[in-house]
Amino acid sequence: MKSLQAHEIPGHVTVTTGHGGLPAIQINTDWSLTEVYPHGAHVTGFQLKGSAPDTRTPADQTSYPAPLLFLSAASEFHADKPIRGGVPVIFPWFGPRDGMPAHGHARLTDWELLETAVLPDGSIRLHFRLPSNGCCTVDYFVTTGRSLGLEMVVTNTRETDYTFENCLHTYFQVGAVESIEITGLQGARYLDLLLAAEFTESGDPIRIAAEIDRTYQNTRATVEISDPVLARTIRIRKSGSLSTVVWNPWTAKSKRMPDFGDEEYRQMVCVESGNIGENAITLAPGQRSSMKVEIDCL
Ligand code: TA6
């Protein structure tokens, strides 16, 4: 296996020592700055540089718009802990599971970096692979430039069917959660985890004024987060995903999370793209599935 440093691209891809002494990969394109930890193949930062292409060094980023992704100031950075914020890669199950790590083991595993490349349009692509688990091959592509592109590809390498859930559990940074509007999910059926009941989303945009934890099913919709405080609209397009989760812990749950500040719920919302519950995926032997998410700012 090549060292991480062997994948560096001068001026674009640099390996650094990140929080907790974990290796981190810094990506600099003309349009954005991105940070990824091989621990969990976890994108921890994505920040656009503003309107015009800019080749300034990452250190000049103070003048750039607020990052699109939220990262908790209290996040742990240890080999046996998930990072709180950014884009946790959830696989092969979503949610709690007796005696096993919540949201699966992928986000707790060090993924192998197979390739880094500058694409013809100037964006940068990283190819990660989950160390073999004997049932499937999981490849994860992170493409950064004018937008953040994420793709998870699962291939069934067994001789029997393989069923799994997956999710890109993305934490978005917002100016003030109570002022945002989330659109695109109107009419979709959702499971409200707090009420343990199913509902259909009304016609109005979703506004948040309390803890929210909803899994929308059978939706391919593009979701937009309109943020008047940061004067931007974040767009989340997806393919190969039928579930969308909307989550904010609000006050009580924030206090119960040791790796999350008590007041941090005000600056974040999770809009997660995956295949969960009734939308879980079953692959026949040799079959593969691809889930893609593209995040940008309008
Ligand atoms: O995606 C929403 C959710 O399932 C919530 O129920 C909450 O548990 C959140 O994920 C965070 O889970 P984690 O295991 O990362 O603390």
Boltz pocket constraint, residues with backbone or C-beta under 6 A from the ligand:
constraints:
  - pocket:
      binder: B
      contacts: [[A, 82], [A, 95], [A, 102], [A, 103], [A, 169], [A, 193], [A, 213], [A, 245], [A, 247], [A, 270], [A, 272]]
      max_distance: 6.0
